[in-house]
Amino acid sequence: MAAKRLHILKVSLFSGILLWIMLCIPTLCTAKKVVEIPVYRPGVFNSLKDSAADRRVDIARTLSRPCRKMTEADAMRTIDDLHKVAVALDDIPLQCAVFDIRADYYSVNRGYNNLSTRYYKQAVEFAENEKRQMETGIYQHRLANYFFLYKKNIDACRYYLLSEKNLKEVGFKSVPGMGNLFSETANFYYALGDYDDARENLKNALVYQPEPSRTRVNIINTIGLTYRNSGNYPPALNYFNSALKLAVQIHDTVWVALAKGNIGSVYLLQEKYNEALPLIREDYSQSLKYGQDVNSAIAMLRIVRISLKFNNATLAAAQLDTVDKVLSVTSENVLNERIKYYDLLAQVKSKLKQPAQAEHYRLISEQLMDSLAKRDNIAAIERIRLQWLKQKSREDFNNLKKSANVAAYKQNTIIVVLLLLIVIGILVFNRQRLKAKKDRALLASELLRLEQERKNAEAALSGYTENLRQKNEMIEGFKRELERLQITVNDREFAANLEKLMQAHIMTDESWEDFKKLFTKVHRNFFHNLRHKYEGLSDTDVRLLALIKLKLNNKEMAGMLGITVDGVKKAKQRLRKKMNIDDNEEVETVVNML
């Protein structure tokens, strides 16, 4: 019995110890996590007293970085200590940095907020009151970065311009980190699609970057992008090649691949597919290797375009499956890539003889394109407003504060108007939604009818042209038979009948009108574009150009127009002069492009 009690006691004791361990382990783990959270520690900034004056701000920013993860109370106590050190040292730049560090804490933890805005502005005002123009410009720039981060672009633009004015008067070369300031300003303009101002700032930033360096490669490559995005391909290629050369020099494989991909993108835009393909493939491979999902999707979309140009629809379909998988898992904004994906998918389905699916994906692409167009329209409006602001600011910086208040009032007014328009738009949208469903069904039916009508017209035109060809061949046979029999002058009746038969297949005014109706159904805008682009063409010229569009040879055109082959050649020479066609171009090539 005693042994049994002892056993029960041992079991109870073991269970108690085990329960205690289970309860304590989470507490210990939690305690460990609490220790990892930064807390207030006095004296963190005492080392600044022994630091060089021109390095104190950078050191203070490094030492204050843990504040971002502290509680608000501990963070503010820590920054208060920094303020005391700055005052004791009578260090004006360091005192400016105190406001900036406080603003940074609230921005990191609260996003866009009134406290951050107020502290950033206090940094600028303190520098202005102390008549420190360089610090004023630097903190105006940092305030602009803050507004840009949260897409307050009007305010951002205003402070970038103010910063530029102050730092220019100080002298850019005397401002520490001026290259980075130019790069950040360039990022702002580039994001808004203002490639001219972005390029100007990037070229200024390039002056301050060490050579060679990864940052320099990035700047050179981005300058190339500003030219490419503006459709100016020769300088774009020059900058991309420079970026590639520098990336090779510093053995940076990532930038080598990116630069090659950008070169390939220009070749693709220039329709140099054979040159573009290997470069874009390498860009795709390296993007996969380094986990750059969106860039790999962009590269693969370019490869799909080339596959379609090479009429390899099956391969293009498989490549689009790869793109879809990448775009489906990324968290980035890939609206533009999705538009290209569905557009290319529609082309693939069309080439694979799947018209219903092709039309389905084409409609999806168009719907997404409407969304992108709305976004781009808003950006375009904002760019115009920013251009106005820049011009106004550069004309009269003395009245900039007053202009800023007016701009803010206008912005608020526009926001109110936009909100009203949105409400109205929602109401209109709800009313139009039911109507749109009916319209879609009618549109689909109309598209099918128009497509069938076009196919019928194309078949009729083809039959009409083939009939004229056959007549021409028959007449030519009669001519050859006539020459073989060597008809004498007395065979007038046979010769006259042959002449009537020859005239029967020549395109008369009546047959031309029938031909023109069929031709217009197939090539709807041909005659309109021809008359609009080349004035002074005669009816005979127009007829000849229409036959050229059908790819008839000189002999067939001569038979249909009732002239000799030499006459056709001479008519083409006259057309070349009338249409101002270069000697190295063919009339047929120009006509086919209409």
C-alpha positions as CSV (number, residue, x, y, z in Angstrom):
1,M,0.0,0.0,0.0
2,A,2.8,2.4,0.9
3,A,4.6,1.5,-2.3
4,K,1.5,2.3,-4.2
5,R,1.2,5.7,-2.5
6,L,4.9,6.4,-3.3
7,H,4.2,5.6,-6.9
8,I,1.2,7.9,-7.1
9,L,3.3,10.7,-5.4
10,K,6.1,10.2,-8.0
11,V,3.6,10.4,-10.9
12,S,2.0,13.5,-9.4
13,L,5.3,15.2,-8.9
14,F,6.4,14.4,-12.5
15,S,3.1,15.6,-13.9
16,G,3.5,18.8,-11.9
17,I,7.0,19.5,-13.2
18,L,5.9,18.7,-16.7
19,L,2.9,21.1,-16.4
20,W,5.2,23.8,-15.0
21,I,7.6,23.5,-17.9
22,M,4.7,23.7,-20.4
23,L,3.4,26.8,-18.8
24,C,6.8,28.5,-18.5
25,I,8.2,27.8,-22.0
26,P,5.7,30.2,-23.8
27,T,6.5,32.8,-21.1
28,L,10.2,32.5,-21.6
29,C,9.8,32.6,-25.4
30,T,7.6,35.7,-25.1
31,A,10.2,37.3,-22.8
32,K,12.9,36.6,-25.4
33,K,10.8,38.4,-28.0
34,V,10.3,41.4,-25.7
35,V,14.0,41.7,-25.2
36,E,14.4,41.9,-29.0
37,I,12.3,45.0,-29.2
38,P,14.5,48.2,-29.0
39,V,13.9,50.3,-25.9
40,Y,15.0,53.7,-24.7
41,R,18.7,53.7,-23.7
42,P,20.2,57.0,-22.4
43,G,23.6,58.2,-23.8
44,V,23.2,56.6,-27.2
45,F,24.2,59.9,-28.9
46,N,27.1,60.8,-26.7
47,S,29.6,59.7,-29.3
48,L,28.5,62.5,-31.5
49,K,30.4,64.9,-29.3
50,D,33.7,63.4,-30.5
51,S,32.6,63.1,-34.2
52,A,33.5,65.4,-37.1
53,A,30.9,68.1,-37.7
54,D,30.3,67.1,-41.3
55,R,29.6,63.5,-40.3
56,R,27.3,64.0,-37.3
57,V,24.0,64.0,-39.2
58,D,24.8,60.7,-41.0
59,I,25.9,59.1,-37.7
60,A,22.8,60.4,-35.9
61,R,20.5,58.9,-38.5
62,T,22.3,55.5,-38.2
63,L,22.1,55.5,-34.4
64,S,18.4,56.6,-34.4
65,R,17.3,53.8,-36.8
66,P,16.2,51.5,-34.0
67,C,13.8,54.2,-32.9
68,R,11.5,53.1,-35.7
69,K,10.6,49.9,-33.8
70,M,10.3,51.5,-30.4
71,T,7.1,52.5,-28.7
72,E,6.2,56.2,-29.3
73,A,7.3,57.2,-25.8
74,D,10.7,55.5,-25.9
75,A,11.3,56.8,-29.4
76,M,10.6,60.4,-28.5
77,R,12.7,60.2,-25.4
78,T,15.6,58.9,-27.5
79,I,15.2,61.7,-30.0
80,D,14.9,64.2,-27.2
81,D,18.4,63.1,-26.1
82,L,19.6,63.8,-29.6
83,H,18.1,67.2,-29.6
84,K,19.9,68.0,-26.3
85,V,23.3,67.0,-27.8
86,A,22.6,69.0,-31.0
87,V,21.8,72.1,-28.9
88,A,24.8,71.6,-26.7
89,L,27.0,71.4,-29.8
90,D,25.2,74.4,-31.4
91,D,25.0,72.2,-34.5
92,I,22.3,73.7,-36.8
93,P,22.3,70.8,-39.4
94,L,21.9,68.3,-36.5
95,Q,19.0,70.3,-35.0
96,C,17.3,70.2,-38.4
97,A,17.9,66.4,-38.5
98,V,16.1,66.0,-35.2
99,F,12.8,67.3,-36.8
100,D,13.4,65.0,-39.7
101,I,14.0,61.9,-37.6
102,R,10.8,62.6,-35.6
103,A,8.9,62.9,-38.9
104,D,10.5,59.7,-40.1
105,Y,9.3,57.8,-37.0
106,Y,5.7,58.7,-37.6
107,S,5.8,58.1,-41.3
108,V,7.2,54.6,-40.9
109,N,4.6,53.7,-38.2
110,R,1.6,55.7,-39.4
111,G,2.1,56.3,-43.1
112,Y,0.9,59.7,-44.4
113,N,-0.1,61.7,-41.3
114,N,-0.2,65.2,-39.9
115,L,2.6,64.8,-37.4
116,S,5.1,63.7,-40.0
117,T,4.0,66.6,-42.3
118,R,4.4,69.1,-39.5
119,Y,7.8,67.9,-38.4
120,Y,9.2,67.8,-42.0
121,K,8.0,71.4,-42.4
122,Q,9.5,72.4,-39.1
123,A,12.9,71.2,-40.3
124,V,12.5,73.5,-43.3
125,E,11.3,76.4,-41.3
126,F,14.1,76.0,-38.7
127,A,16.7,76.1,-41.5
128,E,15.1,79.1,-43.1
129,N,15.0,81.0,-39.7
130,E,18.7,80.2,-39.2
131,K,19.4,81.4,-42.7
132,R,21.0,78.1,-43.7
133,Q,20.1,77.9,-47.4
134,M,21.8,74.6,-48.1
135,E,19.9,72.9,-45.2
136,T,16.7,74.6,-46.3
137,G,17.2,73.0,-49.8
138,I,18.1,69.6,-48.4
139,Y,15.0,69.4,-46.1
140,Q,12.7,70.8,-48.8
141,H,13.9,67.9,-50.9
142,R,13.3,65.4,-48.1
143,L,9.8,66.9,-47.6
144,A,9.2,66.4,-51.3
145,N,10.3,62.8,-51.1
146,Y,7.8,62.3,-48.3
147,F,4.9,63.8,-50.4
148,F,6.0,61.7,-53.4
149,L,6.1,58.5,-51.4
150,Y,2.4,59.0,-50.6
151,K,1.5,60.3,-54.1
152,K,0.9,63.9,-53.1
153,N,2.4,65.0,-56.4
154,I,1.5,68.6,-56.5
155,D,3.1,69.3,-53.1
156,A,6.0,67.1,-54.0
157,C,6.7,69.0,-57.2
158,R,6.5,72.3,-55.4
159,Y,9.1,71.4,-52.8
160,Y,11.4,69.7,-55.4
161,L,11.4,73.0,-57.3
162,L,12.0,75.0,-54.1
163,S,14.9,72.7,-53.2
164,E,16.4,73.0,-56.7
165,K,16.3,76.8,-56.5
166,N,18.0,76.9,-53.1
167,L,20.7,74.3,-53.8
168,K,21.4,75.9,-57.2
169,E,22.1,79.2,-55.5
170,V,24.4,77.5,-52.9
171,G,26.2,75.6,-55.7
172,F,25.4,71.9,-56.4
173,K,29.0,70.8,-56.0
174,S,29.1,72.0,-52.4
175,V,26.1,70.0,-51.4
176,P,26.9,66.6,-49.9
177,G,25.1,63.7,-51.6
178,M,23.9,65.9,-54.5
179,G,24.0,63.0,-56.9
180,N,21.4,61.1,-54.8
181,L,19.2,64.2,-54.6
182,F,19.3,64.5,-58.4
183,S,18.5,60.7,-58.7
184,E,15.5,61.0,-56.3
185,T,14.1,64.0,-58.2
186,A,14.5,62.0,-61.5
187,N,12.6,59.1,-60.0
188,F,9.7,61.5,-59.3
189,Y,9.5,62.9,-62.8
190,Y,10.0,59.4,-64.3
191,A,7.1,58.0,-62.3
192,L,4.9,60.7,-63.7
193,G,6.0,60.1,-67.3
194,D,7.8,63.4,-67.6
195,Y,10.8,61.8,-69.3
196,D,12.5,65.1,-70.3
197,D,12.8,66.4,-66.8
198,A,13.7,62.9,-65.5
199,R,16.5,62.7,-68.1
200,E,17.9,66.2,-67.2
201,N,18.1,65.2,-63.5
202,L,19.7,61.8,-64.3
203,K,22.4,63.4,-66.4
204,N,23.1,65.8,-63.5
205,A,23.2,62.8,-61.2
206,L,25.7,61.1,-63.4
207,V,28.3,63.8,-62.8
208,Y,28.4,62.9,-59.1
209,Q,28.6,59.1,-59.4
210,P,31.9,57.3,-59.1
211,E,33.0,55.3,-62.2
212,P,32.6,52.5,-62.4
213,S,29.8,51.6,-60.1
214,R,26.4,49.8,-60.0
215,T,24.6,53.1,-59.3
216,R,26.2,54.5,-62.4
217,V,25.0,51.6,-64.5
218,N,21.5,52.1,-63.1
219,I,21.5,55.8,-64.0
220,I,22.8,55.2,-67.6
221,N,20.2,52.5,-68.1
222,T,17.4,54.7,-66.9
223,I,18.5,57.5,-69.2
224,G,18.2,54.9,-72.0
225,L,14.6,54.1,-70.8
226,T,13.6,57.8,-71.0
227,Y,14.7,57.8,-74.7
228,R,13.0,54.4,-75.4
229,N,9.8,55.4,-73.8
230,S,9.7,58.6,-75.8
231,G,10.2,56.6,-79.1
232,N,13.8,57.9,-79.6
233,Y,15.5,54.6,-80.3
234,P,19.1,55.5,-81.5
235,P,20.1,57.4,-78.3
236,A,18.3,54.7,-76.3
237,L,20.5,52.0,-77.8
238,N,23.6,54.1,-77.2
239,Y,22.8,54.4,-73.4
240,F,21.8,50.7,-73.1
241,N,25.1,49.7,-74.8
242,S,27.0,51.9,-72.4
243,A,25.2,50.4,-69.5
244,L,26.0,46.9,-70.8
245,K,29.7,47.7,-71.3
246,L,30.0,49.1,-67.7
247,A,28.1,46.2,-66.2
248,V,30.5,43.8,-68.0
249,Q,33.4,45.8,-66.6
250,I,32.3,45.5,-63.0
251,H,31.2,41.8,-63.5
252,D,27.5,42.6,-62.5
253,T,25.6,39.7,-64.2
254,V,22.2,41.1,-63.1
255,W,22.8,44.4,-64.9
256,V,24.3,42.6,-67.9
257,A,21.1,40.7,-68.4
258,L,18.9,43.8,-67.8
259,A,20.9,45.9,-70.3
260,K,20.7,43.2,-72.9
261,G,17.0,42.8,-72.3
262,N,16.5,46.6,-72.9
263,I,18.6,46.4,-76.0
264,G,16.4,43.5,-77.2
265,S,13.3,45.5,-76.4
266,V,14.5,48.3,-78.8
267,Y,15.3,45.8,-81.5
268,L,11.8,44.4,-81.0
269,L,10.2,47.8,-81.4
270,Q,12.3,48.3,-84.6
271,E,11.0,44.8,-85.8
272,K,14.5,43.4,-85.8
273,Y,13.3,40.1,-84.4
274,N,16.4,37.9,-85.1
275,E,18.6,40.4,-83.2
276,A,16.1,40.9,-80.4
277,L,15.4,37.2,-79.6
278,P,18.7,36.0,-78.0
279,L,19.0,39.2,-75.9
280,I,15.5,38.9,-74.6
281,R,15.9,35.2,-73.9
282,E,19.0,35.9,-71.8
283,D,17.1,38.6,-69.9
284,Y,14.3,36.1,-69.2
285,S,16.7,33.5,-68.0
286,Q,18.6,35.8,-65.6
287,S,15.3,37.3,-64.3
288,L,14.2,33.8,-63.3
289,K,17.5,33.1,-61.7
290,Y,17.4,36.2,-59.5
291,G,13.6,35.9,-58.7
292,Q,12.6,39.0,-60.7
293,D,9.1,37.7,-61.6
294,V,7.6,40.7,-63.3
295,N,10.7,41.4,-65.4
296,S,10.7,37.7,-66.5
297,A,7.0,38.0,-67.5
298,I,7.8,41.1,-69.5
299,A,10.7,39.4,-71.2
300,M,8.5,36.3,-72.0
301,L,5.7,38.5,-73.5
302,R,8.3,40.0,-75.8
303,I,9.4,36.5,-76.8
304,V,5.7,35.6,-77.5
305,R,5.5,38.5,-79.9
306,I,8.5,37.2,-81.8
307,S,7.1,33.7,-81.9
308,L,3.9,35.1,-83.5
309,K,5.9,37.0,-86.0
310,F,7.6,33.7,-86.9
311,N,4.1,32.1,-87.2
312,N,4.8,29.6,-84.4
313,A,1.4,29.9,-82.6
314,T,1.7,26.6,-80.7
315,L,5.0,27.7,-79.1
316,A,3.5,31.2,-78.4
317,A,0.6,29.5,-76.5
318,A,2.9,27.5,-74.3
319,Q,5.0,30.6,-73.6
320,L,1.8,32.5,-72.6
321,D,1.0,29.8,-70.1
322,T,4.3,30.5,-68.4
323,V,3.5,34.3,-68.3
324,D,0.1,33.6,-66.8
325,K,1.6,31.5,-64.0
326,V,4.1,34.3,-63.1
327,L,1.5,37.1,-63.3
328,S,-0.9,35.1,-61.1
329,V,1.4,34.9,-58.1
330,T,3.0,38.3,-58.1
331,S,1.7,41.0,-55.8
332,E,2.9,43.9,-58.0
333,N,0.6,46.0,-60.3
334,V,0.7,44.1,-63.6
335,L,-2.3,45.7,-65.4
336,N,-0.2,46.7,-68.4
337,E,1.3,43.2,-68.6
338,R,-2.1,41.6,-68.4
339,I,-3.4,43.7,-71.3
340,K,-0.5,42.5,-73.4
341,Y,-1.1,38.9,-72.3
342,Y,-4.7,38.8,-73.3
343,D,-4.0,40.7,-76.6
344,L,-1.3,38.2,-77.5
345,L,-3.5,35.3,-76.4
346,A,-6.3,36.5,-78.7
347,Q,-3.8,36.6,-81.6
348,V,-2.7,33.0,-80.8
349,K,-6.3,31.8,-80.7
350,S,-6.9,33.5,-84.0
351,K,-3.9,31.8,-85.6
352,L,-5.0,28.5,-84.2
353,K,-8.4,28.9,-85.9
354,Q,-10.3,29.4,-82.7
355,P,-12.2,32.7,-83.5
356,A,-14.7,32.6,-80.6
357,Q,-11.9,32.3,-78.0
358,A,-9.9,34.9,-79.8
359,E,-12.8,37.4,-79.7
360,H,-13.3,36.6,-76.0
361,Y,-9.7,37.4,-75.0
362,R,-9.7,40.4,-77.3
363,L,-12.7,41.8,-75.4
364,I,-10.9,41.2,-72.0
365,S,-7.8,43.0,-73.3
366,E,-9.9,46.0,-74.4
367,Q,-11.8,46.2,-71.1
368,L,-8.4,46.2,-69.2
369,M,-7.1,48.8,-71.7
370,D,-10.1,51.0,-70.8
371,S,-9.0,50.8,-67.1
372,L,-5.4,51.6,-68.0
373,A,-6.6,54.5,-70.2
374,K,-8.5,56.0,-67.3
375,R,-5.4,55.8,-65.1
376,D,-3.2,57.2,-67.8
377,N,-5.7,60.1,-68.4
378,I,-5.5,61.0,-64.8
379,A,-1.7,60.9,-64.9
380,A,-1.7,63.0,-68.1
381,I,-3.9,65.6,-66.5
382,E,-1.6,65.7,-63.5
383,R,1.5,66.0,-65.7
384,I,-0.1,69.1,-67.4
385,R,-0.8,70.6,-64.0
386,L,2.7,69.9,-62.9
387,Q,4.1,71.5,-66.1
388,W,2.0,74.6,-65.3
389,L,3.3,74.6,-61.8
390,K,7.0,74.3,-62.8
391,Q,6.7,77.1,-65.4
392,K,4.9,79.3,-62.9
393,S,7.4,78.6,-60.1
394,R,10.4,79.3,-62.3
395,E,9.0,82.6,-63.4
396,D,8.3,83.9,-60.0
397,F,9.8,82.1,-57.0
398,N,9.3,85.1,-54.7
399,N,5.6,84.5,-54.8
400,L,5.8,80.7,-54.6
401,K,4.2,80.4,-51.1
402,K,1.2,82.4,-52.3
403,S,1.1,80.3,-55.5
404,A,1.3,77.1,-53.3
405,N,-1.7,78.1,-51.3
406,V,-3.7,78.8,-54.5
407,A,-2.6,75.5,-55.9
408,A,-3.7,73.7,-52.7
409,Y,-7.1,75.4,-52.9
410,K,-7.4,74.4,-56.6
411,Q,-6.4,70.8,-55.7
412,N,-9.1,70.7,-53.0
413,T,-11.6,72.1,-55.4
414,I,-10.7,69.5,-58.0
415,I,-11.0,66.7,-55.4
416,V,-14.5,67.9,-54.5
417,V,-15.5,68.1,-58.2
418,L,-14.0,64.7,-58.9
419,L,-15.9,63.2,-56.0
420,L,-19.1,64.7,-57.3
421,L,-18.3,63.4,-60.8
422,I,-17.6,60.0,-59.3
423,V,-21.0,60.0,-57.6
424,I,-22.7,61.1,-60.9
425,G,-20.7,58.5,-62.8
426,I,-21.8,55.7,-60.5
427,L,-25.5,56.7,-61.0
428,V,-25.0,56.9,-64.8
429,F,-23.2,53.6,-64.7
430,N,-26.0,51.8,-62.9
431,R,-28.5,53.2,-65.5
432,Q,-26.3,52.2,-68.4
433,R,-25.4,48.7,-67.1
434,L,-28.6,47.0,-68.3
435,K,-28.5,48.8,-71.6
436,A,-24.9,47.7,-72.0
437,K,-25.8,44.0,-71.7
438,K,-28.2,44.4,-74.7
439,D,-25.7,46.4,-76.6
440,R,-23.1,43.6,-76.2
441,A,-25.4,41.0,-77.7
442,L,-26.2,43.3,-80.6
443,L,-22.6,44.1,-81.1
444,A,-21.6,40.5,-81.2
445,S,-24.3,39.8,-83.8
446,E,-23.2,42.8,-85.8
447,L,-19.6,41.7,-85.7
448,L,-20.4,38.3,-87.1
449,R,-22.5,39.8,-89.8
450,L,-19.8,42.3,-90.8
451,E,-17.2,39.5,-90.8
452,Q,-19.3,37.3,-93.1
453,E,-20.0,40.2,-95.4
454,R,-16.3,40.9,-95.6
455,K,-15.5,37.3,-96.4
456,N,-18.2,37.2,-99.1
457,A,-16.9,40.5,-100.6
458,E,-13.3,39.1,-100.6
459,A,-14.4,35.9,-102.4
460,A,-16.4,38.0,-104.9
461,L,-13.4,40.2,-105.6
462,S,-11.1,37.2,-105.9
463,G,-13.6,35.6,-108.4
464,Y,-13.9,38.9,-110.4
465,T,-10.2,39.3,-110.6
466,E,-9.7,35.6,-111.6
467,N,-12.3,36.0,-114.3
468,L,-10.5,38.9,-115.8
469,R,-7.2,36.9,-115.7
470,Q,-8.8,34.1,-117.6
471,K,-10.2,36.4,-120.2
472,N,-6.7,37.9,-120.6
473,E,-5.2,34.5,-121.0
474,M,-7.8,33.6,-123.7
475,I,-7.1,36.8,-125.6
476,E,-3.4,36.2,-125.5
477,G,-4.1,32.7,-126.9
478,F,-6.0,34.1,-129.8
479,K,-3.2,36.5,-130.5
480,R,-0.7,33.7,-130.6
481,E,-2.9,31.7,-132.9
482,L,-3.4,34.7,-135.1
483,E,0.4,35.1,-135.4
484,R,0.8,31.4,-136.1
485,L,-1.8,31.3,-139.0
486,Q,-0.3,34.6,-140.4
487,I,-3.7,36.1,-141.3
488,T,-3.7,38.1,-144.5
489,V,-5.3,41.4,-145.1
490,N,-8.4,39.8,-146.6
491,D,-9.2,38.1,-143.3
492,R,-10.7,41.3,-142.0
493,E,-13.8,39.7,-140.5
494,F,-11.7,37.4,-138.3
495,A,-9.5,40.3,-137.2
496,A,-12.5,42.5,-136.4
497,N,-14.1,39.8,-134.2
498,L,-10.8,39.3,-132.4
499,E,-10.5,43.1,-131.8
500,K,-14.1,43.1,-130.3
501,L,-13.2,40.2,-128.0
502,M,-10.1,42.0,-126.8
503,Q,-12.1,45.1,-126.0
504,A,-14.7,43.0,-124.0
505,H,-12.2,42.2,-121.2
506,I,-10.8,45.7,-120.9
507,M,-12.0,47.5,-117.7
508,T,-14.7,50.0,-118.8
509,D,-16.2,52.7,-116.7
510,E,-19.2,50.5,-116.0
511,S,-17.1,47.4,-115.0
512,W,-14.8,49.7,-113.0
513,E,-17.7,50.8,-110.8
514,D,-18.7,47.2,-110.2
515,F,-15.1,46.3,-109.5
516,K,-14.7,49.4,-107.2
517,K,-17.7,48.4,-105.0
518,L,-16.3,44.9,-104.5
519,F,-12.8,46.3,-103.9
520,T,-14.0,48.8,-101.2
521,K,-15.8,46.1,-99.3
522,V,-12.5,44.2,-98.9
523,H,-10.1,47.2,-98.6
524,R,-12.4,49.7,-96.9
525,N,-10.1,52.7,-96.5
526,F,-7.8,52.2,-99.5
527,F,-9.3,54.8,-101.9
528,H,-9.8,57.3,-99.0
529,N,-6.2,57.0,-97.8
530,L,-5.0,57.2,-101.4
531,R,-6.8,60.4,-102.2
532,H,-6.0,61.9,-98.8
533,K,-2.3,61.1,-98.9
534,Y,-1.6,61.7,-102.6
535,E,-3.4,64.6,-104.2
536,G,-3.4,65.0,-108.0
537,L,-3.9,61.3,-109.0
538,S,-6.0,60.8,-112.0
539,D,-8.8,58.1,-112.3
540,T,-6.4,56.0,-114.5
541,D,-3.8,56.2,-111.8
542,V,-6.3,55.1,-109.2
543,R,-7.3,52.1,-111.3
544,L,-3.7,51.1,-111.8
545,L,-3.0,51.4,-108.0
546,A,-6.0,49.2,-107.2
547,L,-4.8,46.5,-109.6
548,I,-1.3,46.8,-108.0
549,K,-3.0,46.3,-104.6
550,L,-4.4,43.0,-105.9
551,K,-0.8,41.9,-106.8
552,L,-1.5,41.6,-110.5
553,N,1.6,41.4,-112.8
554,N,2.3,44.0,-115.5
555,K,0.9,41.7,-118.2
556,E,-2.4,41.1,-116.5
557,M,-2.8,44.9,-115.7
558,A,-2.0,45.7,-119.3
559,G,-4.7,43.4,-120.5
560,M,-7.3,44.7,-118.1
561,L,-6.5,48.4,-118.8
562,G,-6.2,47.9,-122.6
563,I,-2.6,49.1,-122.8
564,T,0.8,47.5,-123.5
565,V,3.1,46.1,-120.9
566,D,5.5,49.0,-121.7
567,G,2.6,51.3,-121.1
568,V,2.1,49.8,-117.6
569,K,5.7,50.3,-116.8
570,K,5.7,53.9,-118.0
571,A,2.5,54.5,-115.9
572,K,4.3,53.2,-112.8
573,Q,7.2,55.6,-113.5
574,R,4.7,58.5,-113.6
575,L,3.1,57.3,-110.4
576,R,6.6,57.2,-108.7
577,K,7.0,60.9,-109.5
578,K,3.5,61.9,-108.5
579,M,3.7,59.9,-105.2
580,N,7.3,61.1,-104.5
581,I,8.5,57.6,-104.0
582,D,12.3,57.1,-103.5
583,D,14.3,55.2,-106.0
584,N,15.1,52.5,-103.4
585,E,11.4,51.8,-102.8
586,E,9.0,49.9,-105.0
587,V,5.6,51.2,-105.9
588,E,4.1,47.9,-104.9
589,T,5.6,48.2,-101.4
590,V,4.1,51.7,-100.9
591,V,0.7,50.6,-102.1
592,N,0.6,47.5,-99.9
593,M,1.2,49.7,-96.9
594,L,-1.9,51.8,-97.6
